[in-house]
Amino acid sequence: MILPISALAANTANAVASTAIRFEELGLSPVALSIGAFQLKWYSLAYLFGILLGYWYMGKMLKQPGAPMAQRHADDLMLYSTLGIILGGRLGYVAFYRPDLFETPLEVFKVWEGGMSFHGGLIGVLLAIGYLVWRNKLSYMRVGDYVACVVPFGLLFGRLANFVNAELWGRPTDVAWAVIFPTDPSGLPRHPSQLYEAGLEGALLAVILGLLFWKTQMRHRPGFLGGVFLAGYGASRFFVEYFRNPDSHLIEFAERTGMSMGQWLTVPMILIGLYLMVSSRHRVAKPLPATA
């Protein structure tokens, strides 16, 4: 059960602040490049790096025997998925976390001001996969398995960008690696929960899926790798939510329900992921259609 934020704050002694890491001392800036009035932020580059690395990695996987699609399909999927990530991520954030923005429609599309939901982006990618497989008569689950292997790269870069932006910080704590973020008006040492997510949802999940793809035959069991991703991400996010500070307008919701919004949204992912993993043993990988 999640403790009230006030209780956690009360347990964080002022003396801890003197030993905590101050974000400013890390020399990080959210701006990667500044030319006059133009500013290129790491947050934007994180999406670009994740998509490009995922595209490159997908090409490597498609060269292995039994791939569910050709390189030309991956080229189309890159475009569809990019649109799905941006539109789905933003609309998901507004729907799940900031429904008040629907009252001012123009605010909904200000992606550059921050505010993206992974769950919304996931829905966008699932729709992108659906369009690709429908158009080319491919296997949804098998294409989804391959996409699942590349998504952790985007999560890794995205969470690192959250840390550089000093946003989505964690709960007050007295651990030795606590960070005092300049964007936090309370000035309390907090968990760098962005790094926890980068390590679990990004790096660790990428390694697990990579080992399963390259060292086993699990890629030939439709739905298994996708299930590992959904269950793995869901479990990681559920765990990290105990260290991550809820959005200010959702604190009351978390205290009232016993779980944060992020945790509630991951429960279906975990259940669906486990089902896909268990049921995959009854599925057979079909060859790529000659007309695809």
Contacts in CASP RR format, 6 or more apart in sequence:
PFRMAT RR
TARGET T0000
AUTHOR 0000-0000-0000
METHOD contacts of the structure
MODEL  1
MILPISALAANTANAVASTAIRFEELGLSPVALSIGAFQLKWYSLAYLFG
ILLGYWYMGKMLKQPGAPMAQRHADDLMLYSTLGIILGGRLGYVAFYRPD
LFETPLEVFKVWEGGMSFHGGLIGVLLAIGYLVWRNKLSYMRVGDYVACV
VPFGLLFGRLANFVNAELWGRPTDVAWAVIFPTDPSGLPRHPSQLYEAGL
EGALLAVILGLLFWKTQMRHRPGFLGGVFLAGYGASRFFVEYFRNPDSHL
IEFAERTGMSMGQWLTVPMILIGLYLMVSSRHRVAKPLPATA
1 258 0 8 1.000
2 241 0 8 1.000
2 242 0 8 1.000
2 254 0 8 1.000
2 255 0 8 1.000
2 258 0 8 1.000
2 259 0 8 1.000
2 260 0 8 1.000
4 255 0 8 1.000
5 171 0 8 1.000
5 172 0 8 1.000
5 245 0 8 1.000
5 246 0 8 1.000
5 251 0 8 1.000
5 255 0 8 1.000
8 171 0 8 1.000
8 172 0 8 1.000
8 173 0 8 1.000
9 172 0 8 1.000
9 186 0 8 1.000
9 188 0 8 1.000
11 172 0 8 1.000
11 174 0 8 1.000
12 172 0 8 1.000
12 173 0 8 1.000
12 174 0 8 1.000
12 188 0 8 1.000
12 189 0 8 1.000
13 174 0 8 1.000
16 174 0 8 1.000
16 178 0 8 1.000
16 189 0 8 1.000
17 180 0 8 1.000
17 187 0 8 1.000
17 188 0 8 1.000
17 189 0 8 1.000
19 176 0 8 1.000
20 178 0 8 1.000
20 179 0 8 1.000
20 180 0 8 1.000
20 189 0 8 1.000
21 177 0 8 1.000
21 178 0 8 1.000
21 179 0 8 1.000
21 180 0 8 1.000
22 179 0 8 1.000
22 180 0 8 1.000
23 166 0 8 1.000
23 179 0 8 1.000
23 180 0 8 1.000
23 181 0 8 1.000
23 182 0 8 1.000
24 182 0 8 1.000
28 163 0 8 1.000
28 164 0 8 1.000
28 166 0 8 1.000
29 164 0 8 1.000
30 41 0 8 1.000
30 42 0 8 1.000
30 43 0 8 1.000
30 164 0 8 1.000
30 165 0 8 1.000
30 166 0 8 1.000
31 39 0 8 1.000
31 40 0 8 1.000
31 41 0 8 1.000
31 42 0 8 1.000
32 40 0 8 1.000
32 41 0 8 1.000
32 42 0 8 1.000
32 45 0 8 1.000
33 39 0 8 1.000
33 40 0 8 1.000
34 40 0 8 1.000
41 165 0 8 1.000
42 160 0 8 1.000
42 161 0 8 1.000
42 164 0 8 1.000
42 165 0 8 1.000
43 114 0 8 1.000
43 158 0 8 1.000
43 161 0 8 1.000
43 162 0 8 1.000
43 164 0 8 1.000
43 165 0 8 1.000
44 112 0 8 1.000
45 157 0 8 1.000
45 161 0 8 1.000
46 154 0 8 1.000
46 157 0 8 1.000
46 158 0 8 1.000
46 160 0 8 1.000
46 161 0 8 1.000
47 85 0 8 1.000
47 86 0 8 1.000
47 154 0 8 1.000
47 157 0 8 1.000
47 158 0 8 1.000
49 153 0 8 1.000
49 154 0 8 1.000
49 157 0 8 1.000
50 153 0 8 1.000
50 154 0 8 1.000
50 156 0 8 1.000
50 157 0 8 1.000
50 158 0 8 1.000
51 78 0 8 1.000
51 81 0 8 1.000
51 82 0 8 1.000
51 85 0 8 1.000
51 154 0 8 1.000
53 150 0 8 1.000
53 153 0 8 1.000
53 154 0 8 1.000
53 157 0 8 1.000
54 150 0 8 1.000
54 153 0 8 1.000
54 154 0 8 1.000
55 74 0 8 1.000
55 78 0 8 1.000
55 150 0 8 1.000
57 149 0 8 1.000
57 150 0 8 1.000
57 153 0 8 1.000
58 74 0 8 1.000
58 77 0 8 1.000
58 146 0 8 1.000
58 147 0 8 1.000
58 149 0 8 1.000
58 150 0 8 1.000
59 71 0 8 1.000
59 74 0 8 1.000
61 67 0 8 1.000
61 146 0 8 1.000
61 149 0 8 1.000
61 213 0 8 1.000
62 69 0 8 1.000
62 70 0 8 1.000
62 71 0 8 1.000
62 74 0 8 1.000
62 146 0 8 1.000
64 219 0 8 1.000
66 220 0 8 1.000
66 285 0 8 1.000
66 287 0 8 1.000
66 288 0 8 1.000
67 146 0 8 1.000
67 288 0 8 1.000
68 138 0 8 1.000
68 139 0 8 1.000
68 142 0 8 1.000
68 143 0 8 1.000
68 145 0 8 1.000
68 146 0 8 1.000
68 285 0 8 1.000
68 288 0 8 1.000
69 77 0 8 1.000
69 132 0 8 1.000
69 136 0 8 1.000
69 138 0 8 1.000
69 142 0 8 1.000
69 143 0 8 1.000
69 146 0 8 1.000
69 288 0 8 1.000
69 292 0 8 1.000
70 288 0 8 1.000
70 292 0 8 1.000
73 132 0 8 1.000
73 136 0 8 1.000
73 138 0 8 1.000
73 143 0 8 1.000
73 292 0 8 1.000
76 132 0 8 1.000
77 128 0 8 1.000
77 129 0 8 1.000
77 132 0 8 1.000
77 143 0 8 1.000
77 147 0 8 1.000
80 128 0 8 1.000
80 129 0 8 1.000
80 131 0 8 1.000
80 132 0 8 1.000
81 124 0 8 1.000
81 125 0 8 1.000
81 128 0 8 1.000
81 129 0 8 1.000
81 147 0 8 1.000
83 128 0 8 1.000
84 121 0 8 1.000
84 124 0 8 1.000
84 125 0 8 1.000
84 127 0 8 1.000
84 128 0 8 1.000
85 121 0 8 1.000
85 124 0 8 1.000
85 125 0 8 1.000
86 111 0 8 1.000
87 124 0 8 1.000
88 117 0 8 1.000
88 120 0 8 1.000
88 121 0 8 1.000
88 123 0 8 1.000
88 124 0 8 1.000
89 116 0 8 1.000
89 117 0 8 1.000
89 118 0 8 1.000
89 120 0 8 1.000
89 121 0 8 1.000
89 124 0 8 1.000
90 108 0 8 1.000
90 109 0 8 1.000
90 111 0 8 1.000
90 115 0 8 1.000
90 116 0 8 1.000
90 117 0 8 1.000
91 108 0 8 1.000
91 120 0 8 1.000
92 117 0 8 1.000
92 119 0 8 1.000
92 120 0 8 1.000
92 121 0 8 1.000
92 123 0 8 1.000
93 115 0 8 1.000
93 116 0 8 1.000
93 117 0 8 1.000
93 120 0 8 1.000
94 101 0 8 1.000
94 102 0 8 1.000
94 108 0 8 1.000
95 117 0 8 1.000
95 120 0 8 1.000
96 117 0 8 1.000
96 119 0 8 1.000
96 120 0 8 1.000
96 261 0 8 1.000
96 265 0 8 1.000
97 115 0 8 1.000
97 117 0 8 1.000
97 247 0 8 1.000
97 249 0 8 1.000
97 250 0 8 1.000
97 261 0 8 1.000
98 115 0 8 1.000
98 249 0 8 1.000
101 107 0 8 1.000
101 108 0 8 1.000
102 108 0 8 1.000
118 155 0 8 1.000
118 233 0 8 1.000
118 237 0 8 1.000
119 262 0 8 1.000
119 265 0 8 1.000
125 147 0 8 1.000
125 151 0 8 1.000
129 140 0 8 1.000
129 143 0 8 1.000
129 144 0 8 1.000
129 147 0 8 1.000
130 140 0 8 1.000
132 138 0 8 1.000
132 143 0 8 1.000
133 139 0 8 1.000
133 140 0 8 1.000
133 143 0 8 1.000
136 292 0 8 1.000
137 289 0 8 1.000
137 291 0 8 1.000
137 292 0 8 1.000
138 288 0 8 1.000
138 289 0 8 1.000
138 292 0 8 1.000
139 222 0 8 1.000
139 285 0 8 1.000
139 286 0 8 1.000
141 222 0 8 1.000
141 223 0 8 1.000
141 226 0 8 1.000
141 276 0 8 1.000
141 283 0 8 1.000
142 222 0 8 1.000
142 223 0 8 1.000
142 285 0 8 1.000
142 286 0 8 1.000
144 223 0 8 1.000
144 225 0 8 1.000
144 226 0 8 1.000
145 219 0 8 1.000
145 222 0 8 1.000
145 223 0 8 1.000
145 224 0 8 1.000
145 225 0 8 1.000
145 226 0 8 1.000
146 219 0 8 1.000
146 225 0 8 1.000
148 209 0 8 1.000
148 225 0 8 1.000
148 226 0 8 1.000
148 227 0 8 1.000
148 228 0 8 1.000
148 229 0 8 1.000
148 230 0 8 1.000
149 206 0 8 1.000
149 209 0 8 1.000
149 210 0 8 1.000
149 213 0 8 1.000
149 225 0 8 1.000
149 229 0 8 1.000
151 229 0 8 1.000
152 201 0 8 1.000
152 202 0 8 1.000
152 203 0 8 1.000
152 205 0 8 1.000
152 206 0 8 1.000
152 209 0 8 1.000
152 229 0 8 1.000
153 202 0 8 1.000
153 206 0 8 1.000
154 202 0 8 1.000
155 197 0 8 1.000
155 198 0 8 1.000
155 201 0 8 1.000
155 202 0 8 1.000
155 205 0 8 1.000
155 233 0 8 1.000
156 198 0 8 1.000
156 199 0 8 1.000
156 201 0 8 1.000
156 202 0 8 1.000
156 203 0 8 1.000
156 206 0 8 1.000
158 198 0 8 1.000
159 194 0 8 1.000
159 195 0 8 1.000
159 197 0 8 1.000
159 198 0 8 1.000
159 199 0 8 1.000
159 201 0 8 1.000
159 202 0 8 1.000
160 194 0 8 1.000
160 195 0 8 1.000
160 198 0 8 1.000
162 168 0 8 1.000
162 194 0 8 1.000
162 197 0 8 1.000
163 192 0 8 1.000
163 194 0 8 1.000
163 195 0 8 1.000
163 198 0 8 1.000
166 181 0 8 1.000
166 182 0 8 1.000
166 183 0 8 1.000
167 183 0 8 1.000
167 194 0 8 1.000
168 193 0 8 1.000
168 194 0 8 1.000
168 244 0 8 1.000
168 245 0 8 1.000
169 179 0 8 1.000
169 181 0 8 1.000
169 183 0 8 1.000
169 184 0 8 1.000
169 190 0 8 1.000
169 191 0 8 1.000
169 192 0 8 1.000
169 193 0 8 1.000
169 194 0 8 1.000
169 245 0 8 1.000
170 190 0 8 1.000
170 191 0 8 1.000
170 192 0 8 1.000
170 193 0 8 1.000
170 194 0 8 1.000
170 243 0 8 1.000
170 244 0 8 1.000
170 245 0 8 1.000
171 190 0 8 1.000
171 191 0 8 1.000
171 193 0 8 1.000
171 242 0 8 1.000
171 243 0 8 1.000
171 244 0 8 1.000
171 245 0 8 1.000
172 186 0 8 1.000
172 188 0 8 1.000
172 189 0 8 1.000
172 190 0 8 1.000
173 189 0 8 1.000
173 190 0 8 1.000
173 191 0 8 1.000
173 243 0 8 1.000
174 189 0 8 1.000
175 191 0 8 1.000
177 192 0 8 1.000
178 189 0 8 1.000
178 190 0 8 1.000
178 191 0 8 1.000
178 192 0 8 1.000
179 189 0 8 1.000
179 190 0 8 1.000
179 191 0 8 1.000
179 192 0 8 1.000
180 187 0 8 1.000
180 188 0 8 1.000
180 189 0 8 1.000
180 190 0 8 1.000
181 187 0 8 1.000
181 190 0 8 1.000
184 190 0 8 1.000
190 245 0 8 1.000
191 243 0 8 1.000
191 244 0 8 1.000
193 240 0 8 1.000
193 243 0 8 1.000
193 244 0 8 1.000
193 245 0 8 1.000
196 240 0 8 1.000
196 243 0 8 1.000
196 244 0 8 1.000
197 236 0 8 1.000
197 237 0 8 1.000
197 240 0 8 1.000
197 244 0 8 1.000
200 236 0 8 1.000
200 239 0 8 1.000
200 240 0 8 1.000
201 233 0 8 1.000
201 236 0 8 1.000
201 237 0 8 1.000
201 240 0 8 1.000
204 236 0 8 1.000
205 229 0 8 1.000
205 232 0 8 1.000
205 233 0 8 1.000
205 236 0 8 1.000
208 228 0 8 1.000
208 232 0 8 1.000
209 225 0 8 1.000
209 228 0 8 1.000
209 229 0 8 1.000
212 218 0 8 1.000
212 219 0 8 1.000
212 224 0 8 1.000
212 225 0 8 1.000
212 228 0 8 1.000
213 219 0 8 1.000
213 225 0 8 1.000
218 224 0 8 1.000
218 225 0 8 1.000
219 225 0 8 1.000
220 285 0 8 1.000
221 280 0 8 1.000
221 281 0 8 1.000
221 283 0 8 1.000
221 285 0 8 1.000
222 280 0 8 1.000
222 283 0 8 1.000
222 284 0 8 1.000
222 285 0 8 1.000
223 276 0 8 1.000
223 277 0 8 1.000
223 280 0 8 1.000
223 283 0 8 1.000
224 276 0 8 1.000
224 277 0 8 1.000
224 280 0 8 1.000
226 273 0 8 1.000
226 276 0 8 1.000
227 272 0 8 1.000
227 273 0 8 1.000
227 274 0 8 1.000
227 276 0 8 1.000
227 277 0 8 1.000
227 280 0 8 1.000
228 273 0 8 1.000
228 277 0 8 1.000
229 273 0 8 1.000
230 269 0 8 1.000
230 270 0 8 1.000
230 272 0 8 1.000
230 273 0 8 1.000
230 276 0 8 1.000
231 269 0 8 1.000
231 270 0 8 1.000
231 273 0 8 1.000
231 274 0 8 1.000
231 277 0 8 1.000
232 270 0 8 1.000
233 266 0 8 1.000
233 269 0 8 1.000
234 266 0 8 1.000
234 269 0 8 1.000
234 270 0 8 1.000
235 266 0 8 1.000
235 270 0 8 1.000
237 262 0 8 1.000
237 263 0 8 1.000
237 266 0 8 1.000
238 262 0 8 1.000
238 263 0 8 1.000
238 266 0 8 1.000
238 267 0 8 1.000
238 270 0 8 1.000
241 259 0 8 1.000
241 260 0 8 1.000
241 262 0 8 1.000
241 263 0 8 1.000
241 266 0 8 1.000
244 260 0 8 1.000
246 253 0 8 1.000
246 254 0 8 1.000
246 260 0 8 1.000
246 261 0 8 1.000
247 261 0 8 1.000
250 260 0 8 1.000
250 261 0 8 1.000
253 260 0 8 1.000
253 261 0 8 1.000
254 260 0 8 1.000
254 261 0 8 1.000
257 264 0 8 1.000
END
